[in-house]
Amino acid sequence: PGMDGLALARMVRKDYPNIPIILMTGYLSEYSSGSASEIGVDGILKKPFKSAELLSAITKAIPV
């Protein structure tokens, strides 16, 4: 509560530096690519998104 996705990503990244992070948002303008890149976010999806877009983001974040 009281925290946006970028703040949560910062906290997660601090404690778990290697975990992939994909943000999902209805307001893409809130997440500047610069801020997300600084934190190390692996992907950002704008809602609504297609399942193929989610699969693509996951595949990029977790290469086989």
N, C-alpha and C positions, 0 to 999 in steps of 0.2 A: 504493500500500500504506500502511496505517496512517492512512487519511484517509476521512472520511465524505463524503456528497454535498454537505453544506452547506460543508464546508471546500474541496472542489473548486470549488463554485460561487463562493465568495469569490475564489479564485485566478483563475478564468476571468473573472469580472466585472472584476477589477482590470486585467487585460491586454486584455480585449476587452469594453468597457463596453456595446456595442450588440448583442451576440450573444444571441439568445433562449436561455433555460435552462429545461428541463423536467426535474424530478427524478422518478425512478421508484424506489419503495421497497416493501419488504415490511412495513415497520414505520412506518406513518404517524405514530405518536405521537412518533417521534424527530425529526420535522420540525414544529416549531411554526410555524404560519402567520406569526407575528410575526418569527421569525428568518429565514424564507424571504423575507418581504416586505422586510425590512431589506436583504438582499443583492440583491434585485431578481429573484428567481426568478419566471419567468412561469407556471409551473404545477407541480403535484405530482400524480403518479399513484400509486395504491396497487396493488401487484401482488396478485393477477392483475387485469389490466384488459382491457377489451374494445377492439377495434380502433377502434370508434367514439369511445371516450373519448380515445384517443391522437390521432385525427384532430381531434377538437374542441380538445384542448390545443394542437396545432400550429397550427390555424386561429386561435386566440386569440393565440398568441405571434407569429405571422407574418401579420398582416392583409394581405389582397390590395389 
